[in-house]
Amino acid sequence: MNKSKIIETETKKLLSGIEQIENRFKLLKQKPLDTLADEPQFFFNRSANCAPLVINCTLALAALPASTPPACKIERKQYENVRTNLKSLISDFGNLQLNVNTVLNPATEAVTKTSQLLIITQKIPGVITDFASMKLECEKIKKAMDL
């Protein structure tokens, strides 16, 4: 497979995966308790969804030249930024899963559950923003490839 095709394929996978995760977070924002009750491992699962996306970035980076000048339509930093963001979110999701476990634990006091749920719900808009930003970056790459 030529390098252009690799970049195209990995970018499409990346964009699709990011959109799917973003949609799950939009649902979580709308119905946090229902979503977490239906999927108790929500953040663990989103972390698992992000891991292949990191690989998509790495494969696209491997297909790009070692250095891309700023004038290039597709730059290494675009994939590097998305990959860094995904890795950071994977780490954040581990911490948020601990909060979910506390919320869903029947032995946890109501006030503690409320405070943990508040932590989770306060993080959601930032996560959605992160995914929207990554999606925009992928769309820029895709558009550059279409030209």
Backbone bond lengths (Angstrom), bond angles and torsions (degrees), N, CA, C in turn:
res aa  C-N    CA-C-N  psi(-1)  N-CA   C-N-CA  omega(-1)  CA-C   N-CA-C  phi
1 M - - - 1.461 - - 1.533 108.11 -
2 N 1.336 116.66 134.41 1.458 118.47 -179.80 1.526 110.55 -76.19
3 K 1.317 114.71 162.52 1.465 119.79 -173.73 1.522 112.79 -63.15
4 S 1.300 116.86 -36.44 1.458 120.49 178.52 1.533 110.80 -62.38
5 K 1.310 115.87 -41.90 1.471 120.98 179.68 1.539 110.62 -67.23
6 I 1.324 116.76 -38.19 1.476 120.86 177.00 1.525 109.87 -61.06
7 I 1.325 115.82 -48.01 1.468 120.08 -179.52 1.527 110.03 -61.02
8 E 1.317 116.39 -43.72 1.464 120.82 179.27 1.528 111.28 -61.58
9 T 1.317 116.85 -48.76 1.468 121.88 -178.69 1.526 111.26 -62.19
10 E 1.312 116.90 -48.24 1.470 120.73 -178.00 1.524 111.46 -66.45
11 T 1.321 117.38 -34.91 1.463 120.67 178.17 1.523 110.80 -67.55
12 K 1.327 117.10 -41.20 1.472 120.54 177.40 1.524 110.76 -62.47
13 K 1.325 117.09 -44.00 1.472 120.76 178.05 1.528 110.48 -62.89
14 L 1.313 115.68 -42.24 1.458 121.50 -179.68 1.525 110.46 -62.53
15 L 1.302 116.77 -48.34 1.463 121.51 -179.63 1.529 111.12 -61.89
16 S 1.311 116.89 -45.02 1.465 120.95 179.11 1.530 111.36 -61.75
17 G 1.315 116.84 -45.88 1.463 121.24 179.70 1.514 112.76 -63.55
18 I 1.322 115.91 -41.52 1.467 120.66 179.03 1.530 109.96 -63.84
19 E 1.327 116.99 -43.49 1.463 120.08 179.11 1.527 111.68 -62.36
20 Q 1.321 117.18 -40.49 1.465 120.45 179.48 1.523 111.34 -63.37
21 I 1.326 116.56 -44.18 1.465 119.77 179.94 1.527 109.94 -67.49
22 E 1.316 116.70 -41.93 1.462 120.85 178.71 1.533 110.27 -57.74
23 N 1.317 117.35 -42.55 1.468 121.17 179.09 1.525 111.65 -63.48
24 R 1.318 117.71 -37.62 1.473 120.76 177.64 1.532 110.08 -63.85
25 F 1.327 117.15 -37.59 1.457 119.87 179.01 1.524 112.10 -72.60
26 K 1.300 117.32 -32.53 1.465 119.63 175.81 1.529 109.54 -64.14
27 L 1.330 116.51 -40.09 1.461 120.65 176.44 1.535 110.33 -64.54
28 L 1.325 116.23 -42.45 1.471 120.48 178.12 1.526 110.55 -60.37
29 K 1.327 116.32 -39.49 1.468 120.39 179.58 1.527 110.76 -64.30
30 Q 1.338 116.70 -39.81 1.466 120.95 -178.30 1.519 112.05 -71.40
31 K 1.338 116.23 -42.29 1.466 120.94 -174.62 1.525 110.04 -137.49
32 P 1.331 117.78 73.32 1.464 118.98 -174.31 1.526 114.60 -61.17
33 L 1.314 118.01 -47.89 1.468 119.20 -177.22 1.522 112.24 -67.35
34 D 1.320 116.80 -42.97 1.467 120.21 178.76 1.525 111.22 -63.12
35 T 1.330 116.11 -44.44 1.462 120.53 -178.60 1.526 110.85 -63.46
36 L 1.330 116.72 -44.29 1.462 120.25 -179.24 1.527 111.62 -69.83
37 A 1.329 116.96 -33.78 1.469 120.03 177.21 1.534 110.33 -68.20
38 D 1.340 116.42 -38.57 1.464 120.94 179.04 1.530 112.60 -73.51
39 E 1.311 115.75 -29.59 1.473 121.09 -177.98 1.533 108.73 -135.52
40 P 1.329 117.75 79.51 1.460 121.47 -175.16 1.539 114.01 -60.00
41 Q 1.308 116.59 -23.57 1.473 120.72 178.79 1.538 110.84 -101.17
42 F 1.309 116.58 35.45 1.458 122.58 -173.41 1.530 112.31 -50.44
43 F 1.318 117.33 -54.06 1.465 119.94 -175.16 1.523 111.97 -73.80
44 F 1.305 117.07 -33.72 1.465 120.11 173.92 1.535 109.29 -61.10
45 N 1.324 116.20 -44.15 1.466 120.70 179.27 1.523 111.71 -64.99
46 R 1.336 118.03 -39.55 1.469 119.87 178.62 1.530 110.52 -67.69
47 S 1.313 116.51 -35.20 1.458 120.45 175.33 1.528 109.97 -61.79
48 A 1.324 115.62 -43.73 1.472 120.64 177.82 1.527 110.82 -64.52
49 N 1.332 117.67 -32.78 1.468 121.31 176.97 1.527 112.11 -70.07
50 C 1.331 116.38 -29.75 1.470 120.64 -178.16 1.535 112.21 -76.57
51 A 1.324 117.62 -30.69 1.468 120.46 -175.32 1.532 113.15 -55.97
52 P 1.337 120.09 -46.72 1.473 118.75 177.82 1.531 112.88 -65.04
53 L 1.323 116.59 -27.38 1.465 120.07 178.99 1.524 110.91 -69.20
54 V 1.326 116.18 -34.40 1.465 120.37 174.11 1.531 108.78 -61.70
55 I 1.314 116.22 -41.19 1.471 120.99 178.51 1.528 110.30 -65.20
56 N 1.338 117.68 -39.78 1.471 120.21 176.85 1.527 110.85 -58.40
57 C 1.321 116.16 -42.98 1.469 120.27 177.90 1.523 110.95 -62.56
58 T 1.321 116.01 -44.43 1.464 121.34 -178.48 1.530 110.72 -62.85
59 L 1.318 117.28 -42.20 1.467 120.80 178.76 1.526 111.35 -65.79
60 A 1.323 117.29 -40.84 1.466 120.52 177.13 1.527 110.35 -64.29
61 L 1.318 116.44 -41.95 1.468 120.41 178.16 1.527 111.48 -61.40
62 A 1.322 116.30 -38.56 1.466 120.50 179.81 1.530 111.14 -65.86
63 A 1.315 117.21 -26.92 1.462 121.11 -179.89 1.536 112.39 -83.87
64 L 1.321 116.09 -17.77 1.464 120.40 179.07 1.526 110.42 -84.43
65 P 1.325 117.16 157.23 1.459 118.98 174.45 1.536 110.54 -60.82
66 A 1.321 116.20 157.87 1.470 120.83 -178.46 1.523 112.41 -59.04
67 S 1.319 115.51 -26.35 1.456 120.28 178.83 1.525 108.23 -140.34
68 T 1.307 115.89 130.00 1.460 119.69 176.87 1.527 108.04 -116.17
69 P 1.336 115.96 123.91 1.466 118.23 179.30 1.529 111.16 -66.08
70 P 1.319 117.17 154.02 1.468 120.71 -178.44 1.530 113.95 -56.37
71 A 1.317 117.80 -24.13 1.466 120.46 -179.05 1.531 113.01 -77.62
72 C 1.317 117.76 -11.81 1.474 120.92 179.74 1.525 110.11 -63.49
73 K 1.328 115.43 145.83 1.464 120.02 178.48 1.524 111.08 -70.81
74 I 1.319 116.20 -31.88 1.465 121.48 177.04 1.524 106.77 -120.70
75 E 1.317 115.47 122.26 1.460 120.55 -176.56 1.523 110.94 -115.29
76 R 1.318 115.31 150.88 1.463 121.38 177.54 1.527 110.66 -57.83
77 K 1.325 116.00 -39.22 1.465 119.40 -174.99 1.531 111.97 -61.17
78 Q 1.331 117.62 -26.15 1.458 119.46 178.34 1.530 110.19 -63.48
79 Y 1.312 116.59 -48.12 1.468 120.97 178.94 1.532 110.92 -70.96
80 E 1.327 116.01 -37.68 1.468 119.56 179.61 1.521 110.62 -62.66
81 N 1.340 116.50 -41.83 1.473 120.17 179.94 1.530 111.31 -65.49
82 V 1.331 116.40 -43.04 1.472 119.87 179.19 1.526 109.27 -63.98
83 R 1.330 116.83 -44.25 1.471 120.43 -179.19 1.529 111.14 -62.84
84 T 1.318 117.23 -43.29 1.471 120.98 178.14 1.522 110.68 -62.09
85 N 1.320 115.80 -43.30 1.464 120.60 179.23 1.526 111.04 -62.39
86 L 1.338 116.86 -44.25 1.467 120.92 178.90 1.526 111.26 -61.82
87 K 1.327 117.33 -43.58 1.466 120.72 179.75 1.525 110.72 -62.72
88 S 1.314 116.21 -39.58 1.464 120.37 178.38 1.527 110.86 -65.01
89 L 1.331 115.86 -41.56 1.466 119.88 178.80 1.527 111.62 -65.57
90 I 1.309 117.51 -37.65 1.470 120.72 177.31 1.533 109.45 -57.01
91 S 1.311 116.30 -44.40 1.461 120.98 178.30 1.534 111.24 -65.17
92 D 1.330 116.31 -45.38 1.469 120.67 179.53 1.524 111.47 -61.55
93 F 1.336 116.34 -37.73 1.460 120.59 -178.57 1.525 111.33 -64.15
94 G 1.332 117.21 -33.48 1.463 120.04 176.68 1.522 110.93 -60.34
95 N 1.328 115.74 -43.49 1.468 120.24 179.09 1.529 111.22 -67.71
96 L 1.315 116.21 -40.72 1.466 119.23 179.59 1.525 111.63 -66.76
97 Q 1.327 116.95 -31.58 1.460 119.37 177.56 1.531 110.50 -63.93
98 L 1.322 116.54 -35.36 1.473 120.12 176.02 1.531 110.17 -61.79
99 N 1.340 116.10 -39.51 1.464 120.02 176.88 1.527 110.95 -63.22
100 V 1.336 116.37 -42.32 1.470 120.88 179.00 1.518 109.90 -62.06
101 N 1.322 116.62 -44.69 1.464 120.26 -179.94 1.522 111.05 -57.89
102 T 1.328 117.00 -37.93 1.460 121.36 177.87 1.524 110.35 -67.29
103 V 1.329 116.68 -43.57 1.473 121.38 -179.44 1.527 110.57 -62.54
104 L 1.321 116.93 -40.97 1.468 120.55 -175.06 1.531 114.08 -85.33
105 N 1.320 116.46 -7.82 1.463 120.55 179.81 1.529 109.19 -74.19
106 P 1.336 117.90 119.91 1.478 120.31 -178.37 1.527 113.36 -62.63
107 A 1.319 116.93 -23.06 1.463 119.94 -178.25 1.530 113.00 -82.34
108 T 1.318 117.39 -10.23 1.462 120.98 -178.35 1.523 110.18 -75.18
109 E 1.335 115.30 136.81 1.461 120.54 179.15 1.532 110.38 -66.55
110 A 1.310 116.04 151.43 1.475 122.13 -176.19 1.529 112.02 -57.88
111 V 1.314 116.93 -41.43 1.468 119.71 -177.70 1.538 110.45 -65.24
112 T 1.318 116.92 -37.68 1.464 121.19 178.00 1.525 110.38 -68.47
113 K 1.333 116.17 -42.40 1.464 119.98 177.08 1.523 110.48 -58.61
114 T 1.324 115.63 -43.91 1.465 120.64 -179.28 1.522 111.00 -62.30
115 S 1.314 117.22 -44.68 1.475 120.14 -179.02 1.526 111.15 -66.22
116 Q 1.332 117.24 -38.24 1.462 120.64 178.70 1.532 111.03 -68.68
117 L 1.316 116.67 -39.19 1.459 120.70 177.70 1.533 110.17 -66.08
118 L 1.303 116.74 -36.19 1.464 121.05 177.06 1.526 110.52 -62.97
119 I 1.322 116.84 -42.53 1.468 120.82 177.22 1.529 109.92 -58.76
120 I 1.316 115.81 -45.74 1.473 120.71 -179.23 1.527 110.48 -62.41
121 T 1.323 116.61 -50.50 1.472 119.73 -175.45 1.529 111.99 -66.71
122 Q 1.322 117.80 -28.51 1.463 120.10 177.55 1.526 111.91 -71.93
123 K 1.317 117.46 -26.40 1.466 122.00 179.90 1.531 112.96 -80.44
124 I 1.322 117.08 -26.22 1.469 121.40 -172.81 1.537 113.06 -56.87
125 P 1.332 120.37 -48.96 1.476 118.68 -178.81 1.534 112.82 -58.07
126 G 1.321 117.48 -38.84 1.460 120.70 178.43 1.521 112.25 -65.43
127 V 1.316 115.95 -38.78 1.467 120.56 178.52 1.530 109.50 -66.35
128 I 1.321 116.68 -43.51 1.467 120.44 178.21 1.533 109.99 -61.42
129 T 1.315 116.88 -41.40 1.465 121.26 177.08 1.527 110.74 -61.62
130 D 1.339 116.72 -42.55 1.467 120.57 178.05 1.527 111.13 -59.69
131 F 1.322 116.48 -44.79 1.462 119.96 -179.62 1.529 111.20 -68.52
132 A 1.321 117.46 -37.18 1.466 120.29 177.18 1.532 110.26 -63.70
133 S 1.311 116.63 -39.92 1.464 121.55 178.19 1.529 111.06 -64.62
134 M 1.338 116.56 -44.20 1.462 120.13 178.87 1.526 110.45 -65.48
135 K 1.327 116.39 -38.70 1.463 120.73 179.05 1.529 109.97 -63.25
136 L 1.316 116.82 -42.64 1.461 121.46 178.36 1.528 110.81 -60.61
137 E 1.317 116.39 -42.18 1.466 120.95 178.97 1.530 110.39 -62.41
138 C 1.312 116.77 -42.93 1.469 121.02 178.77 1.528 111.08 -65.99
139 E 1.321 116.58 -38.17 1.465 120.04 178.34 1.527 110.94 -66.17
140 K 1.341 117.06 -36.08 1.472 120.62 175.74 1.529 110.22 -62.33
141 I 1.326 116.32 -43.58 1.458 120.66 179.40 1.523 109.35 -63.50
142 K 1.319 116.19 -46.64 1.462 120.85 -178.84 1.527 110.31 -59.74
143 K 1.333 116.76 -44.26 1.457 121.34 179.02 1.522 110.80 -63.28
144 A 1.313 117.79 -41.09 1.467 121.19 178.70 1.538 110.72 -62.42
145 M 1.317 116.02 -33.76 1.465 119.68 -179.80 1.535 111.46 -74.88
146 D 1.316 117.22 -27.89 1.465 121.59 -179.92 1.523 112.59 -74.26
147 L 1.318 116.08 -20.32 1.483 118.71 -177.45 1.494 112.68 -76.24
